[in-house]
Amino acid sequence: MKEEDIRKRETFDRYLEMVKEDIAAFFHNHSGFIQIPCPACGGREHILQFNKEGFDYVLCDVCDTLFVNPRPPFKLLADFYTQSPSTQFWINEFFKPVAEARRIKMFRPRAEYVAQKFGNNPEWVVGDIGAGFGLFLEELSKIWPSNKMVAIEPSEEMSEICKSKGFKVLPCAIEDVDGWNEKFDLLTSFELFEHLYDPAMFLRKAWELLRPGGMLLLTTLSGGGFDIQVLWDKSKSVSPPHHLNFFNPKSIRILLERCGFFVEEISTPGRLDLDIVEGMIRNDGIDAGRFWNLLSKEGTETAKEELQEWISKNNFSSHMRVLAKK
């Protein structure tokens, strides 16, 4: 898989430019920004790493979590997500054209992973948090046709799409779900955790919604991942105000255990780290350092594939997958 398969570079760059315009409109006044402790370990010793588009990213001195601090209040972030032109552009111009490619390359393998982990059609209640267009639930329904699938999706437009596909829809953020405590056997959350204003609150609510022994599967960005470490402030994944939290395998374990979960697996099965760095070198003129510049220019496809395999197997990819149990 290549980065271009799941996000078209020109469209993504245009989206990021629109986000910059929306930042100027929504976040010009920082007086209401809020200082927080480390979202993973609660530590209060942080080291400023860089400022990007007016947002300070700091590194926790204890667990190496990279996060925005101070950060905008929740209400302002919610307004940005529901009202900004860049959000509509992301839905209609960025995501929809690559939705089927993402179904095949991302959501179908996730459904297959779930089936491999938990067997054939266990007749569970499954909730997908931030279900979007319902692609994961569609793919899992093909494997588990007798399971109850629930889309937890606050966007009115996307919740209607999920409803049209026959899924039970809870049209709200997970923090606002009511009447479903201990109803779910499996909760999933894909590429959402890095966006959260309060990740601990999210996890505590997920813990309440799960039955005893229930499972939480999430994917998120790892700040310890290869492409983020190499590109750092130049990484397009470091994109405020969307990506507020960059946990790593060590720090996300700390947070999950603080919230009462038992961690069953933390892995980084990402396949795009080298491709992302190479794309920045070749298309954006980024100087990634002498060795990585040389590898991009002279390295064989076999060498790059073998290095990417090593990165993934040794928990150094920026795509992190976590499985935890209540």
C-alpha atoms as one frame of an Amber mdcrd trajectory, in Angstrom:
protein
   0.000   0.000   0.000   1.134   3.529  -0.847   0.119   6.829   0.713  -1.401
   7.924  -2.607  -3.784   4.949  -2.473  -5.653   6.283   0.563  -5.128  10.052
   0.327  -4.466  11.971  -2.876  -1.511  14.254  -2.270  -2.839  17.333  -4.098
  -6.241  17.089  -2.432  -4.666  16.552   0.983  -2.405  19.577   0.544  -5.390
  21.708  -0.456  -7.247  20.475   2.622  -4.332  21.462   4.877  -4.298  24.941
   3.319  -8.016  25.281   4.045  -7.393  24.205   7.640  -4.873  27.043   8.003
  -7.535  29.502   6.820 -10.035  28.058   9.298  -7.501  28.287  12.138  -7.270
  32.022  11.509 -11.072  32.272  11.680 -11.755  30.008  14.671  -8.617  30.191
  16.845  -7.318  33.749  16.507  -7.889  34.394  20.228  -5.842  32.128  22.513
  -6.936  33.722  25.770  -9.371  30.880  26.447  -6.860  28.098  25.769  -6.456
  25.667  28.658  -3.276  24.286  30.236  -3.520  20.547  30.867  -1.302  17.850
  32.427   0.014  15.063  30.238  -3.040  13.236  28.827  -1.302   9.882  29.350
   0.433   9.882  32.710  -0.807  13.125  34.263   2.708  14.527  34.516   3.199
  18.284  34.632   6.804  18.534  33.417   6.737  19.269  29.691   9.332  20.427
  27.199   8.269  22.703  24.335   9.129  21.077  21.008   7.739  23.482  18.404
   4.868  25.794  17.516   2.787  24.909  14.488   0.085  27.200  13.106  -0.062
  28.923  16.489  -0.353  25.725  18.581   2.389  24.684  21.005   3.373  21.014
  20.978   5.083  19.828  24.155   6.728  16.532  25.110   6.002  14.901  28.456
   9.226  14.520  30.426   7.967  11.240  31.931   6.282   9.208  29.162   7.278
  11.046  25.948   3.722  11.820  24.871   3.643  14.692  22.364   0.558  16.877
  22.754  -0.916  20.325  22.213  -0.689  22.444  25.367  -2.420  24.754  26.042
  -5.338  23.595  23.934  -8.616  25.146  22.773 -11.686  24.494  24.928 -13.914
  21.608  23.891 -16.752  23.883  22.701 -14.464  25.748  20.308 -13.106  22.490
  18.887 -16.681  21.197  18.429 -17.619  24.400  16.564 -14.578  23.992  14.326
 -15.493  20.406  13.433 -19.142  21.201  12.689 -18.848  24.614  11.029 -15.493
  24.943   9.263 -15.340  24.849   5.433 -12.341  22.511   5.637 -14.480  19.870
   7.366 -16.951  19.824   4.476 -14.059  19.720   2.018 -12.626  16.725   3.888
 -15.909  14.834   3.675 -16.830  15.617   0.078 -13.533  16.177  -1.738 -10.969
  14.258   0.302 -12.685  11.206   1.791 -15.460  10.274  -0.638 -13.185   9.831
  -3.702 -10.959   7.369  -1.791 -13.691   5.718   0.317 -13.728   2.462  -1.648
  -9.940   2.240  -1.679  -9.958   2.738   2.104 -12.632   0.077   2.458 -10.434
  -2.472   0.712  -7.030  -1.459   2.083  -7.956  -0.361   5.623 -11.404  -1.338
   6.859 -11.635  -4.839   5.394  -8.304  -5.895   6.966  -9.535  -4.493  10.290
 -12.702  -6.562  10.080 -10.610  -9.623   9.232  -8.347  -8.902  12.220 -11.391
  -8.782  14.533 -12.725 -12.064  13.156  -9.316 -13.705  13.514  -9.075 -12.538
  17.130 -12.585 -13.400  18.282 -13.777 -16.230  16.073 -16.734 -16.852  13.817
 -19.913 -14.857  14.462 -19.975 -14.692  18.288 -23.301 -12.769  18.230 -21.894
  -9.744  19.969 -23.107  -6.170  20.205 -20.461  -4.106  18.388 -20.192  -0.317
  18.542 -17.985   1.678  16.196 -17.152   5.060  17.741 -16.893   7.761  15.098
 -18.319   5.354  12.533 -18.180   7.869   9.678 -19.596   6.307   6.526 -20.035
   2.931   8.225 -17.359   1.197   6.149 -15.944  -0.866   9.011 -19.387  -1.989
  10.182 -20.279  -2.970   6.623 -17.160  -5.103   6.297 -17.590  -6.721   9.710
 -21.265  -7.433   8.962 -20.198  -9.529   5.983 -18.165 -11.738   8.331 -20.467
 -11.537  11.360 -23.974 -11.296   9.836 -25.876 -12.099  13.051 -24.096  -9.560
  15.277 -25.782  -6.283  16.233 -23.856  -3.368  14.731 -24.180   0.109  16.269
 -22.764   3.302  14.776 -21.831   5.964  17.348 -21.532   9.037  15.140 -22.161
  12.702  16.100 -22.138  14.065  12.538 -25.714  14.440  11.298 -24.717  13.795
   7.694 -22.691  10.669   8.427 -25.128   9.278  10.999 -27.832   9.449   8.296
 -25.542   7.540   5.940 -25.028   4.834   8.579 -28.781   4.699   9.210 -29.435
   4.265   5.477 -27.173   1.200   5.564 -29.366  -0.417   8.206 -27.237   0.158
  11.296 -28.544   1.216  14.669 -27.258   4.762  15.114 -26.474   6.676  18.294
 -26.177  10.223  16.842 -23.856  11.698  19.460 -20.329  11.624  20.800 -19.518
   8.622  22.991 -19.351  10.862  26.067 -23.068  11.640  25.575 -24.292   8.058
  25.052 -27.015   7.289  27.586 -28.727   4.029  28.534 -26.127   1.680  27.049
 -23.944   0.883  30.058 -22.547  -2.679  29.917 -24.339  -3.332  26.591 -21.363
  -3.697  24.264 -19.105  -6.712  23.773 -16.746  -4.821  21.447 -16.114  -1.123
  20.907 -13.907   0.076  18.069 -12.388   3.477  17.357 -10.251   4.182  14.305
  -8.124   7.315  13.830 -10.107   9.198  16.449  -7.988   9.086  19.607  -5.480
  11.668  18.405  -8.342  14.173  17.971  -9.788  13.933  21.480  -9.833  16.879
  23.843  -9.891  14.507  26.856  -8.742  10.943  26.011  -9.140   9.742  29.621
 -12.812  10.785  29.658 -13.319   8.887  26.403 -11.766   5.729  27.855 -13.720
   5.919  31.105 -16.959   6.175  29.128 -15.939   3.252  26.908 -15.231   1.222
  30.052 -18.772   1.967  31.326 -20.365   0.930  28.016 -18.519  -2.396  27.809
 -19.762  -5.555  29.455 -17.364  -7.224  31.913 -14.730  -8.846  29.724 -15.663
  -6.601  26.799 -12.990  -5.486  24.358 -11.828  -2.107  23.070  -9.980  -1.934
  19.759  -8.530   1.393  18.694  -6.021   2.730  16.228  -4.212   6.037  16.568
  -1.034   7.868  15.636   2.126   7.076  17.563   4.429  10.001  18.234   7.235
   7.439  18.430   6.576   6.367  14.839   9.293   6.537  12.213   7.830   9.131
   9.864   6.768  11.459  12.688  10.154  11.174  14.399  12.012  11.886  11.146
   9.769  14.728   9.949   8.733  16.064  13.403   7.195  19.536  13.046   7.221
  19.166   9.242   5.050  16.031   9.404   1.648  16.509   7.801   0.277  14.180
  10.470   1.132  16.851  13.034  -1.836  18.955  11.995  -3.496  21.191  14.576
  -6.202  21.601  15.673  -7.137  18.078  14.544  -4.299  16.036  15.996  -3.891
  17.056  19.614  -2.414  13.859  21.117   0.470  11.680  19.968   0.744   8.785
  22.377   3.307   6.010  21.958   3.250   2.312  22.917   4.541   3.064  26.420
   2.295   6.015  27.199  -0.946   4.612  25.817  -0.481   1.570  28.044  -0.110
   3.888  31.031  -3.335   5.693  30.142  -5.373   2.552  29.509  -4.285   1.016
  32.807  -5.084   4.264  34.645  -8.614   3.986  33.208  -9.094   0.389  34.389
  -8.288  -1.556  31.219  -6.054  -4.590  30.840  -3.888  -4.191  27.736  -3.881
  -7.309  25.590  -1.915  -6.037  22.603  -0.091  -2.953  21.397   1.364  -3.177
  17.913   2.276  -0.884  15.025   1.206  -2.656  11.825   1.650   0.449   9.659
   2.941   0.130   6.112   3.377   3.762   5.050   6.170   5.272   7.186   8.930
   5.143   4.591   6.565   6.043   1.764   5.423   9.146   3.683   9.007  10.279
   4.324   9.998   9.593   0.735   6.994  11.549  -0.508   8.011  14.553   1.583
  11.590  14.369   0.281  10.601  14.041  -3.369   7.475  16.179  -3.555   7.893
  18.764  -0.800  11.654  19.266  -0.866  12.092  18.248   2.766  15.626  17.524
   3.964  15.102  14.408   6.091  18.786  13.940   6.848  21.628  12.530   4.773
  20.883   8.838   5.226  17.129   9.034   4.587  17.698  11.308   1.595  20.169
   8.729   0.249  17.803   5.823   0.902  15.020   7.634  -0.938  17.265   8.242
  -3.941  19.336   5.051  -4.089  17.548   2.419  -2.052  16.001  -0.557  -3.828
  12.334  -1.419  -3.381  13.425  -4.588  -1.580  15.534  -2.604   0.882  12.665
  -0.228   1.562  10.159  -3.047   2.018  12.462  -4.887   4.432  13.074  -1.726
   6.452   9.362  -0.970   6.614   8.752  -4.519   7.832  11.311  -4.015  10.603
   9.740  -0.690  11.572   6.304  -2.284  11.835   7.379  -5.405  13.728   9.383
  -3.487  16.319   6.685  -0.947  17.270   8.257   1.983  15.454   5.488   2.686
  12.946   3.320   5.762  13.427   0.170   3.656  12.899  -0.574   2.111  16.310
  -3.196  -0.565  17.073  -4.331  -1.275  20.619  -6.529  -4.043  22.006  -7.639
  -3.755  25.637 -10.061  -5.616  27.896 -12.425  -4.456  30.604
